[in-house]
Amino acid sequence: MKVKLLYFASLRERFGTAEEILELPGEQSRVAMLVDVLRQRGAPWSELLSVDYPYRVAVNQELAGLISPLKDGDEVAIFPPVTGG
């Protein structure tokens, strides 16, 4: 299963990329699994996607929680709670 990831604001700057395509195992997943895969990359991913750091997730342009399902071809945006200009 492939999802398109978009990173915004300070996350984009710290991760050094605005977007990527990520392949996840299986045909379906949840946002929590995606976040875990990203955290396994180490710093800064593990720091900025920790439970202590505020971030938001949207799936196909709708706000989503960690238990939200993902399917092949979804667009997942990850951003700080407040983004500007």
C-alpha positions in Angstrom: 0.0 0.0 0.0 1.4 3.4 -0.9 0.4 6.7 0.6 1.5 10.2 -0.4 2.8 12.2 2.6 2.8 16.0 2.7 4.8 17.9 5.4 4.0 21.5 6.2 5.6 24.5 8.0 8.3 23.7 10.6 7.9 20.0 10.0 8.8 20.4 6.3 11.8 22.4 7.3 13.1 20.0 9.9 12.4 16.8 7.9 14.1 18.4 4.8 11.3 17.5 2.4 7.8 18.7 1.5 6.4 15.4 0.3 7.2 11.7 -0.4 5.5 8.5 -1.3 5.8 5.8 1.4 5.0 2.1 1.0 3.4 0.5 4.0 2.8 -3.2 4.5 -0.6 -4.7 3.8 -3.6 -3.3 2.0 -4.9 -1.2 4.8 -3.4 0.5 7.8 -4.1 3.2 10.4 -2.5 6.6 11.0 -0.8 5.3 14.1 1.1 2.7 12.1 2.2 5.3 9.7 3.5 7.5 12.5 5.3 4.6 14.1 7.1 3.8 10.8 8.2 7.5 10.5 9.4 7.6 14.1 11.6 4.6 13.5 13.7 6.8 11.2 15.2 8.4 14.3 15.8 12.1 14.9 14.2 14.5 14.0 11.2 12.2 13.1 11.1 10.5 16.5 11.2 13.9 18.3 8.7 15.8 16.2 6.2 13.0 16.0 6.4 12.1 19.7 3.3 12.2 22.0 5.0 15.3 23.6 5.1 17.3 20.4 1.9 18.8 19.1 1.1 17.9 15.4 -2.0 17.3 13.4 -2.8 14.8 10.6 -5.2 15.1 7.8 -6.2 12.2 5.5 -7.5 13.3 2.1 -7.8 16.8 3.4 -9.9 15.9 6.4 -8.6 16.0 10.0 -7.8 12.5 11.3 -6.8 10.8 14.5 -4.3 8.0 15.1 -7.0 5.4 14.7 -8.2 6.7 11.4 -7.9 4.1 8.6 -5.6 4.5 5.6 -5.9 2.8 2.2 -3.8 2.7 -0.9 -3.5 6.0 -2.6 -4.5 8.2 0.4 -2.9 11.6 0.8 -1.7 12.2 4.4 -0.7 15.7 5.5 1.2 16.2 8.7 1.6 19.7 10.2 1.9 21.7 13.4 -1.3 22.8 15.0 -0.9 26.3 13.8 0.4 27.0 10.3 0.7 30.3 8.6 1.4 31.9 5.3 
